[in-house]
Amino acid sequence: MGVLGWVILSLAIWHFSIWVPDRFWGGIVGALIGSIVGGVVVGIVIAAIAKGTAVPGEKATDVGVVLFALPGSLLGMAAIYLLGLRRERSASER
């Protein structure tokens, strides 16, 4: 249940990428993948540190656990954005 919460929160955060210029590597789909992968990976890491288990089950999932994905989702989209920006700049230099 924890992973489902992390994916749903990452998907919700991804919807805000329409307000950012489309410089994501892979376009809007790249932003989606970056958001979900970042949210799940950081969610697993934070849950392992805070709760002692990598993926919380149904009984252990609450709003706090779902919010573990927030920084990872933002970091994942930022990484994909910077990668796309770097590729765009290198292509324009050629």
Sequence and secondary structure as in RCSB ss.txt:
>XXXX:A:sequence
MGVLGWVILSLAIWHFSIWVPDRFWGGIVGALIGSIVGGVVVGIVIAAIAKGTAVPGEKATDVGVVLFALPGSLL
GMAAIYLLGLRRERSASER
>XXXX:A:secstr
 HHHHHHHHHHHHHGGGGGS S  TTHHHHHHHHHHHHHHHHHHHHHHHHTSSSS  TTT  HHHHTTHHHHHHH
HHHHHHHHHHHHHHHHHH 
